[in-house]
Structure formats: C-alpha cells, structure tokens
C-alpha cells in the first residue's frame, strides 16, 4: 500500500508499505479520507526534539471495511465506517480494533466523517454542562469551533455567540446557527457580551482558538462563577496573565481535553450518531481536498489558511 511518511520538517514522502496484518479482534480499513489535524502541523513545520522521525501520522480517518478478524461478528467487509486511530491514517489502508470503528450512513461523505475531532467536541460540550437558557460564547470558530457551535445549539443555550477575527468564519458561524457574531478587531467584545447578558458576562465560554490572544479574551468574557472551557490546542507555552483575576472571578475552569480511551470512544459514538442523523453539518467545513500525493500542499493550506479555508482533507482510494 502507499503511505505518506513524515521524515522531517516539510518532508512527507510517499512510500510503499506492507498491507497491515490484522489480529483476531481487528478490522482492515480501506481509507477513503483522512483529515489534517491542527495538532499535527507543528511536527510538520519543525523537526521537533523528543519526537521520533520518520513519523507515520494521520488520525482523522473514514473508509470502508475490507477484512475482519476471526473474532469479529458485528462488522463485515463493505461496511462504511468512521475510525478512531492514533496514527498511520495517511495511507491507503489502516488496521484498527473493531471497538474503534463507528457505522457511517450511506449519505454521509467519507470526507465529513472524522471520528476523532467529533469525539473531542462532543466530550467538550458534555463536560461543559451547558444549562437551558445559558449564554454561551465560542472564541475561535475554525473547524472545531464550528462543530462546537452546532452541538451547543443542541443543548438549549439561550444565545450562542461566535467570536473570531475572520469575517468569513463569522458568516459561516451565522449560517450554522450563531445568534450573534463578533469580530474583536472592530468591536469591543466585552461590551457586546455585557449588553447581551444584562451586564453579567457569558455563562459558558469556550476558548477554541489555541492562542494566547484567544485565551486572554475568553477569560474577559466569562461572568463571575461562570464556566471557562479550555478547548483549544496549545502546543507551546501559554501564560495566565492575571491569575489573581481568575481566582477572584471564581471561574469553573474546565479542561476539555481527554486521554481516557473509553471517554474518547464514547464521544466518537455519540458524535457520529449525531452526524448520521444530520444534526451536525460538516459539508461547509470541508473546504480543501487533496490526493495523497499532495499531502505537502494539504498541510501548507492548513497552516496558511487561505481565504475561505476551514479544513484540509486527504482523499485516497477514490
């Protein structure tokens, strides 16, 4: 099979690898799509100390079952599935435990069926414990923020407010159900939130941008004793600029990252069920599609974020 292997900074190479052998409890998946995750970009931009290269990465996989282990009874060759895997997804086939695959409806394109990011947002929303009537703010409405937005809507929030510096992302957020959008480069976000919430601030604020700026802004927008949800991926050092303020405000600080595999898999199951039921719409989020040979261009687009960009997805076996 063909696979993209990362040998160093900006150095993906397409190589021939043996077709993975499956164990009795595993399935062999013909990969049709694998998304480019924001968490992988830093290890592509730089050859990082502490990481082993060459690296066989890629974890946002969807495809079709082509073989099953002898102990598998609930999955059969030909089934369309979304897949959770911690790597080896930038390839034409991947072997995974049968517990790590989720049925995919016939009318959902493979490019939209990424179990790992949907699991992250599902678990993040569940952990936030949104109450009926809450004012919820999402700071940073890129790919993950736009999925969060749709799931927050399902929880009965009174208002869902999207904050971003890209007007095109705010327009997309409106299309997907945001009640209010704010560009903090043109408006005072705190004043707008205070006005909308009777002077209190937001009940729940998701920091989904993964930058120092979005972290600082999220804390400003959250009300006293509100929930500050740290969802964005922060690969480098970040600083709480005023810990005394965070302490005085008595924030309920929620880390919306998950390492327990059972939690992750449950989030994937619930999230893919929502996708199959058309309660999530990822179609407008998949903006840039590439073939496996063009993986460098896919990563470059994910880093550059050209106009209209939301998500890069690699297509295989098409």
C-alpha positions in Angstrom: 0.0 0.0 0.0 1.0 3.7 -0.4 1.5 5.8 2.7 2.8 9.3 3.5 5.7 9.2 6.0 7.0 12.4 7.6 10.8 12.4 7.6 11.3 15.9 8.9 10.2 19.5 8.5 8.2 19.9 5.3 9.3 16.4 4.2 6.5 14.0 3.6 7.5 11.1 1.3 5.1 8.7 -0.4 6.4 5.2 0.3 5.3 1.6 -0.3 4.5 -0.2 2.9 3.2 -3.7 3.6 -0.6 -4.0 3.9 -1.2 -4.1 7.7 -1.9 -7.5 9.2 -5.0 -7.7 11.4 -5.4 -9.5 14.7 -8.5 -11.6 15.6 -10.2 -8.5 17.1 -9.2 -6.0 14.4 -10.5 -4.8 11.0 -8.6 -3.7 8.0 -10.0 -0.4 6.6 -9.6 0.9 3.1 -9.0 4.6 3.8 -11.1 7.0 1.7 -10.4 10.2 3.7 -8.1 11.5 6.4 -8.3 15.0 7.8 -5.3 17.2 8.5 -5.4 17.9 12.2 -4.2 21.2 13.7 -2.3 19.3 16.3 0.0 17.8 13.6 1.1 21.0 12.0 3.8 21.9 14.4 5.6 18.5 13.9 5.5 19.1 10.1 6.7 22.7 10.3 9.7 21.8 12.6 11.7 18.6 13.3 10.9 18.6 17.0 13.2 17.3 19.7 11.7 14.5 21.6 9.7 13.1 18.6 10.9 10.2 16.6 11.3 10.6 12.8 10.3 9.2 10.4 6.7 9.6 11.7 3.6 7.7 10.4 0.8 10.0 11.4 -2.8 10.8 10.5 -5.8 10.0 12.8 -9.0 11.5 11.3 -9.9 8.5 9.2 -13.0 7.3 7.4 -13.4 4.5 4.9 -14.7 1.0 4.2 -14.1 -2.3 5.9 -12.2 -4.7 3.6 -11.3 -7.5 6.0 -12.2 -8.6 9.6 -10.5 -10.7 12.2 -11.8 -14.1 13.2 -13.5 -12.8 16.4 -15.5 -10.1 14.6 -19.2 -10.6 14.2 -20.8 -7.1 14.2 -18.8 -5.7 11.3 -18.4 -7.1 7.8 -16.5 -6.3 4.6 -18.1 -3.5 2.7 -19.4 -1.6 5.8 -18.8 2.2 5.6 -17.2 3.4 8.9 -15.7 6.3 10.7 -12.5 5.3 12.5 -10.6 6.4 15.7 -6.9 5.8 15.4 -3.9 7.4 17.0 -1.8 7.3 13.8 -1.0 5.6 10.5 -4.0 7.2 8.8 -2.2 8.9 5.9 -2.2 5.6 4.0 -4.4 3.5 1.7 -5.2 1.0 4.5 -5.1 1.0 8.3 -5.7 -1.8 10.8 -7.8 -0.9 13.9 -9.6 -2.6 16.7 -13.3 -3.3 15.9 -14.2 -1.3 19.0 -12.6 1.8 17.3 -14.9 2.0 14.3 -18.4 3.5 14.0 -21.1 2.9 11.4 -21.4 5.6 8.8 -24.7 6.3 7.0 -24.7 5.9 3.2 -25.5 9.5 2.6 -22.6 11.0 4.6 -19.4 11.5 2.5 -16.2 9.9 3.9 -14.6 13.4 3.9 -17.0 14.6 6.6 -16.8 11.5 8.9 -13.9 12.2 11.1 -14.5 10.4 14.4 -11.6 11.9 16.4 -12.4 15.7 16.1 -16.1 15.0 16.5 -15.3 13.0 19.7 -13.3 15.9 21.0 -16.1 18.4 20.5 -18.8 16.0 21.8 -16.9 15.4 25.0 -16.0 19.0 25.4 -19.7 20.1 25.2 -20.7 17.3 27.6 -18.1 18.3 30.1 -19.1 21.9 29.9 -22.5 21.0 31.3 -24.5 23.7 29.4 -27.8 24.5 31.0 -31.0 25.5 29.3 -31.0 29.3 28.9 -27.2 29.8 29.1 -25.4 32.4 27.2 -22.5 30.6 25.5 -19.6 32.2 23.7 -17.1 30.4 21.4 -13.9 32.3 21.0 -12.3 31.0 17.8 -14.7 29.5 15.2 -12.4 27.5 12.9 -13.2 23.8 12.1 -13.5 22.6 15.7 -15.3 25.8 16.9 -17.9 25.4 14.2 -18.6 21.9 15.2 -18.8 23.0 18.9 -21.3 25.7 17.9 -23.7 23.2 16.3 -23.5 20.9 19.4 -24.0 23.8 21.8 -27.2 24.7 19.9 -28.5 21.2 20.6 -28.1 21.8 24.4 -30.7 24.5 24.6 -28.5 27.6 25.1 -30.4 30.9 25.0 -27.7 32.5 22.9 -24.7 31.2 21.1 -22.2 33.8 20.3 -19.2 33.3 17.9 -16.1 35.4 18.2 -13.4 35.4 15.5 -11.2 37.9 13.6 -12.1 36.3 10.2 -15.3 37.7 8.8 -15.8 34.7 6.5 -15.7 32.4 9.6 -18.3 34.6 11.3 -20.6 34.4 8.2 -20.3 30.6 8.3 -21.0 30.6 12.0 -24.2 32.5 11.3 -25.2 30.0 8.7 -24.7 27.2 11.2 -26.8 28.8 13.9 -24.8 31.5 15.8 -27.2 34.1 17.2 -24.6 36.8 17.4 -21.1 37.2 15.8 -18.3 39.5 17.0 -15.1 40.5 15.3 -12.9 41.8 18.2 -10.8 43.8 15.8 -13.8 46.0 15.0 -16.0 45.7 18.1 -15.4 45.7 21.9 -16.3 42.0 22.5 -16.7 42.5 26.3 -19.1 45.4 25.8 -21.2 43.4 23.4 -21.3 40.4 25.7 -22.2 42.5 28.7 -25.0 44.2 26.8 -26.4 40.8 25.7 -26.2 39.2 29.1 -27.6 42.0 31.3 -24.2 43.1 32.4 -23.1 39.7 33.8 -21.0 38.2 31.1 -21.3 34.8 29.5 -22.3 31.7 31.5 -20.0 29.5 29.4 -17.0 30.5 27.3 -15.2 28.0 25.1 -11.6 29.0 24.3 -11.3 27.3 20.9 -8.6 29.3 19.2 -5.5 27.8 20.8 -3.6 31.1 21.1 -2.6 33.4 23.8 -4.9 36.1 22.4 -8.0 33.8 22.5 -7.1 32.6 26.0 -6.9 36.2 27.3 -10.2 37.2 25.6 -12.1 34.2 26.8 -11.3 35.0 30.4 -12.5 38.6 29.9 -15.9 37.4 28.5 -16.8 34.9 31.2 -19.1 36.0 34.1 -18.2 35.6 37.8 -18.5 31.9 38.7 -19.0 31.1 35.0 -17.5 28.2 33.1 -14.3 28.8 31.3 -13.7 25.8 29.0 -10.2 25.3 27.7 -10.8 23.5 24.5 -8.2 24.9 22.0 -5.0 23.0 21.3 -2.0 24.8 22.8 1.3 23.1 21.7 3.5 25.8 23.1 3.8 27.8 26.3 0.8 29.8 27.4 0.5 32.2 30.3 -2.4 33.1 32.6 -1.8 36.9 32.6 -3.7 37.6 35.8 -4.2 34.5 37.9 -5.5 36.7 40.7 -8.3 37.9 38.5 -9.2 34.3 37.5 -9.2 33.4 41.2 -11.3 36.4 42.2 -13.8 35.7 39.5 -14.2 32.1 40.8 -14.2 30.6 37.3 -15.1 27.0 37.0 -12.1 26.1 34.8 -12.8 23.1 32.6 -10.1 21.3 30.7 -11.9 19.9 27.7 -9.1 17.5 26.6 -9.4 13.8 27.1 -6.9 10.9 27.4 -9.1 8.1 28.7 -9.8 5.9 25.7 -13.3 4.9 26.9 -14.3 8.5 27.1 -12.9 9.2 23.7 -14.7 6.3 22.1 -18.0 7.2 23.7 -17.7 10.7 22.4 -17.0 9.3 18.9 -20.0 7.0 19.1 -22.3 9.8 20.2 -20.9 12.3 17.7 -21.0 10.1 14.7 -24.6 9.2 15.6 -25.4 12.9 15.5 -23.7 13.2 12.1 -25.6 10.2 10.7 -28.9 11.8 12.0 -28.0 15.1 10.2 -27.9 17.0 13.5 -24.3 18.0 12.5 -23.4 19.6 9.2 -19.8 19.3 8.2 -20.3 19.8 4.5 -19.5 23.6 4.5 -16.4 22.9 6.7 -14.5 20.7 4.3 -13.1 23.4 2.0 -9.9 21.9 0.7 -9.5 18.4 -0.6 -6.2 16.9 -1.8 -5.0 13.5 -3.0 -2.3 11.6 -1.0 0.5 12.7 -3.4 -0.4 16.3 -2.5 0.0 16.0 1.3 2.5 18.8 1.5 0.0 21.2 -0.1 -2.7 20.0 2.3 -0.5 20.8 5.3 0.6 24.1 3.8 -3.0 25.1 3.3 -3.8 24.1 6.9 -1.0 26.4 8.1 -1.6 29.3 5.7 -5.4 29.3 6.0 -6.0 31.0 2.6 -9.3 32.8 2.0 -12.3 30.5 2.6 -10.2 27.8 4.3 -11.7 25.8 7.1 -10.3 22.2 6.8 -7.9 20.2 4.6 -8.8 16.6 3.9 -6.7 14.0 2.1 -8.6 11.6 -0.2 -7.4 8.1 -1.0 -8.8 5.1 -3.0 -11.0 7.5 -4.9 
